[in-house]
Amino acid sequence: MILKQGNKKIASHQWSGLYQLSETLIPEIDKFFKKGKIKLTDLKGIKVIPSKESMVSTRIAKAIALGLRTEL
């Protein structure tokens, strides 16, 4: 995950779990937000970059991003 302000990267977070994304993505987003003291309402947008390795992971990430966008 990458957090940008304009074109500048201000925070990032990585973990292994591509094939367990449905189980790990939301907890990892939560960790990322807590570590950076970020609130969902602080975000202006959410973008998913498609995975070249797993179309299913991309779909999971897009579904979660869509759900989070409704809260912005």
SVG drawing of the C-alpha trace seen along z (x, -y; Angstrom):
<svg xmlns="http://www.w3.org/2000/svg" viewBox="-21 -17 28 35">
<polyline fill="none" stroke="black" stroke-width="0.4" points="0.0,0.0 1.2,-3.5 -0.2,-6.8 0.5,-9.8 -0.1,-13.5 -0.2,-14.8 2.6,-13.0 4.7,-12.6 4.8,-9.2 4.4,-9.9 4.0,-6.4 4.0,-2.7 3.3,0.7 4.1,4.2 3.3,7.7 3.3,11.2 -0.2,12.4 -1.1,12.1 -2.9,15.4 -4.6,14.8 -5.7,11.3 -9.3,11.8 -8.1,12.6 -5.3,10.1 -6.1,6.9 -8.5,5.3 -6.4,6.0 -3.3,4.7 -5.1,1.5 -6.1,1.1 -2.4,1.5 -1.3,-1.0 -3.8,-3.6 -2.9,-3.2 0.8,-3.3 0.5,-6.5 -2.3,-8.0 -4.5,-8.2 -8.3,-8.3 -10.4,-7.1 -11.9,-10.5 -8.4,-12.0 -8.3,-10.3 -9.4,-12.0 -9.4,-8.8 -8.4,-5.2 -6.8,-3.5 -6.1,0.1 -3.2,1.1 -3.9,4.5 -1.7,7.4 0.1,9.2 0.2,12.3 -3.4,12.8 -6.6,11.5 -8.6,12.8 -6.4,10.6 -7.1,7.6 -10.8,8.2 -10.7,8.5 -8.7,5.3 -11.1,3.5 -14.1,4.7 -12.6,3.5 -11.6,0.2 -15.1,-0.3 -16.5,0.3 -14.0,-2.1 -14.8,-4.8 -18.4,-4.8 -17.2,-6.1 -15.2,-9.0"/>
</svg>
